[in-house]
Amino acid sequence: MRFDWYQATIEDNPLAVLEQVKKLGHEVRTADSAAKRWRYQQGWEVHHNDRGVVALVMAGGNGDKPHALATGEAAEAFSGVIRDQWPDRHLVTRCDAAEDFNEAGAYTRLRRVARRIAKANRLAFPQICDPLNPKAGRTQYIGSPSSDYRARIYEKGWEEFGKQAALWRKQGVELEAMDVPHIVNTATGECVRPEDWTREELQVRPKKEEARRLVATLTPEQCWGVTPWALDLARETMSLDLERIVMRTHKVSKDEEALRWMCQQYGAMLLRLRDKSGGWERVGEAIGELVEEQRLAR
């Protein structure tokens, strides 16, 4: 299982984020227009010579905290960089945990299980398909578009075939005159028939800060435990033995907000003070002494 989408707000300087993320590619290009679509002022795209755009970093919005994302094949490596560099200083706004199936009839089998679970939990169950064009691929959704958690099962092989077909058309190849070829599942390295490659994924979009920080610590497998119905779906379709992840949230007080702001603004100075004084206990004592000194001087 892997992340197929990873998006987060990062508590650091935008250029510091870009410095780390750009290691995923070969070139950084300005992408202000892309950033403005996400309601940010500045943007940078990280380009890879073979894979194109592998990440987007944005700044100039959301309290000046940079925001970054990667999708598709690039998401897994991107999530690794973000989690390694800012393990407790990034808040996930969206991640998709995906599992691939190379199996004849997988879409129908998975959809049958999902339908039963959706019905039992009173979830929306819309399907998108083109009855006149089976090569367009089918997509089954479980859950509402506005929900924090929504699953989908789709014929990934036909999606990838469509991308390849567009390239063939540019080269003047007549698709009607050729058999449908096998394609490579770049996630697993397998050579598959388009009709046999199905993907099942859970989209997680936590709204509360505490939930976003929690998701930043979860593996793709663990993400399926964030809601009971997704846990059931993972158990029955992927045989995942997971524990329920309780997304506890609490209202942040004004004092806690002020403390968080102070740590964000002066974190580097506090770290230097910790190193110089010999520990966080001494930092606390020093701050306490200064507070008392200023209070008595009023």
N, C-alpha and C positions, 0 to 999 in steps of 0.2 A: 504494500500500500504506500501511497505517496501523496504529497500535496500537489494539486493541480492548479491551485491559486493561493497566493499568500500576499496579504496586504496589511500594513501596520503603520501606526503613528509611532515615531521614535523620539525618545527624549534625549536629543543631542543636537549639535549644530548641523545644519543641512550639508555643509561642505564636508564635515566629518563622515556623514552617512554616505555621501557620494564617493568619497575616497575609498571606502570599503566596498561598496556595491560595484564600482567600476571594474573591480578585479574579475568580475564574471564575464566581461567582454573585452573588446579590443579598442573601442572608441566611444567617447561621450559626445553626444550632440544636443544642442539646445532644443527644448521641446515646450516652449511656453504655451503654445496653442493647446497642446494636450493637457497641460496642467490647468489651464483655465476651464476646460471641460469638467474638471474635478473641483473647480472653485478655488484653485490656488493661483498664485501670480507667476511663479517661475517653475520650470521643469527641465529635467535632463533625461534623455534616453541613453541607456547603455546598449551599444550595438556589438554583436558578435559577428565575426566574419562569415560564419557558416549558418547561424541560426537567426540572424536579424536582431530585432529588439528583444533583449532578455530582461530588462528591468526599467522602471520609471521611478524617478525621485522627484518630489515636488516640495515647494516651500512657498512661504508668503501667505499663510492662512492658518486657521485652527490654532490660534494663539502662538504663531510662529514656530510650531513644532513641525518638522519635516514629515512627509508621508511618502511611503514607497510601496511598490507592488511589482509582482511578476506573475505571469500566467503560463499555463501549459507546461511544456518540458522544462522551462527555466525556473519554475516555482520551487522545486525541491532544493536546488543548489542555492537559490536566493534565500529561502527560509533558513538554510544552514548558516549563511553569513549573518543574517539578522540575529539569529538565536545565539551564535557564538560571540558576537560583538556586544550585543545589548540583551543579555538573557533576562534581566529584570527591569529593563528600561524600554520595552516596546509593548504596544497595546494592539492586539490583532483586531482589525475591523472586519476582515473577512478571510476565511480560509476554506478551501474545498479539499476534502479527503477522498481520494479516488482509488478504486480497485478495478483492474481489468480482467475480463474473462475471455479466453480464446476457446469457445465452445459452441458447437452447433445448437441453435435453439435457446441460447442463454437469455436473450432479451425476453422471450415469451415466458421462460421459467421464472426469471427474476420478477417480471411484471405480475405474474400470478400471485407470488408471495406478497409483493408490495400492495396489491389491491386488497388483499385480505386484511393487512395491517392498517391500511388507510381507512378502510371501512370500520374496523374495530375502534379506531381512534378519531373517527369523524373528520378526517383530513381531506382536503381538496385533492383530486386525482385526475388532472387534465393531461391529455395526450396530444402531441403534435405529430402529424404524419401527412403524407401526400398519397392517397390511395391510388393515384394514377402513375406514381413514380416511386417504386420501392427503393430505388437507389438514392433517394433523398434522405433516407434514414428516419427512424422513429425515435421520439423522445417522450418518456413518461415522467411526469412530475409527481412528487408526493409532498403535499403541504402548500401553504399559501405563499405567493411572491413576497408578501410583507412580513412573513414570519422570520424569527431569528434563525430558524433551522428549516432547511428544505432539501429534500433528496431528489435525485433524478437518475433515471436509467436510460441510456441512449446508445444507439448503434454507432459507436465511435469509428468502426471500420468504414462505414459509408461516408461519415464526415471527412475522414482522411482521404478516401477515394475521390470525393468531390474536389478537394484541394489539388490532388494530383491531376484530375481530369481538366481542371482549369489551365494547368501548365501544358498539358498535351494539346489543348485547343490552340494555345498560342503558338505551338510548334506545328500546327496544321495536321495533327493526327485525327483521323475519323474514328470516334469512339464506337459508333454503330458497327463498324467493320472489324472490331477486335473483341476478343473475349475479355471479361473482367479479370485482371491479373491479381495475384497475391500482392499484399503490401506488407511493409515492415512495421510492426508495433515498436516504435522507438523507445517506449517505456520498458519493454521486456526483451527486446531484440528478436522476438519471434516473427516468422513469416506467416501471415494469416490471410484467410479469405475475408473480404470486407464484411460479409454477412455474418461471420462468426465472432467478430470483435465487438464486444459489448462492454460498456463502462458503467459502473455504479458509483455515485459520489454523493457526499453530504456537504451542502453549503452551510457554513456556520458564520453568522453575522451578529455577534453579541453587541448589545447596545450600551450596557453599563460598563463603567471603567473596571470594576473589580472582575467582571466576567471576561473582559478583554485581556486583562493581565493573566487570568487563569488559563485561557485558551493558548496564550503564548508559551505555556509550559507543556501542553499536551502533544502527544504523538498523533500522527494521522489516525491510527487505530483508536486511540482513546477519544478522539473527537466524536466518534459514533456513540459514545456513552453520555453525551450531554443532554439527551432527552429520551424518555422511555421508549417511544415508538421507533426511534432510530436504533436504539440498542437492540430491540427485537428484530429489526430488519437486518442488522449486521449478524446477529446470531443465526438467523435462519438462512440467509443467503451466502454468508461468508464463513460460518462456523467460528465466529470470533467470540471468545470467552472474555467478556469485558465487565468491569465494574461500573456502576452508575456514577457519573460525575455530576455532583450537585452544584449548580451555578448559583451559589449564594451571593446575594448583593445586600449592601447596606448603604444608607444615606450618609454621604460624607459631610461632616460638620464644617462650619466656617473655619474653626481652628485647624482642622486637619487639612483643609484646602490651603490655608495660609502656610502651614508647615511644608506641604508638598511644593508650593511655589518657592519658598525659601530654599529648599533643597535643590530644586531645579535650577534656580538662578545662581546659587552660591555653592553648588556641589563640588566644583573643582577646588575652591578655597578650603572647604571643610575637609576634603581629602588631604590636602597639604597640611592642614592643621593637625589632623589625626596622625599623619606620618611624623610630623615634627614633635608632637607632644607624647606620642607613644601609645595611642589607643583612643577609642571612642569615649571611654569613661572620662578621660581627661578633657576631651573636647567639650563634653557636657558640663563638666565642672567650670571650665573657662567661660562658656556661654552664661552659665548661671551667675558667676562672679560679675560679669559685665552687666547683666540685667539688673542685679542688685545695686551695683555701683551707680548705674544711670537712674534707677528708681530713687535712690537716696539723694541724688544730686538735684532732683527736681524742686 
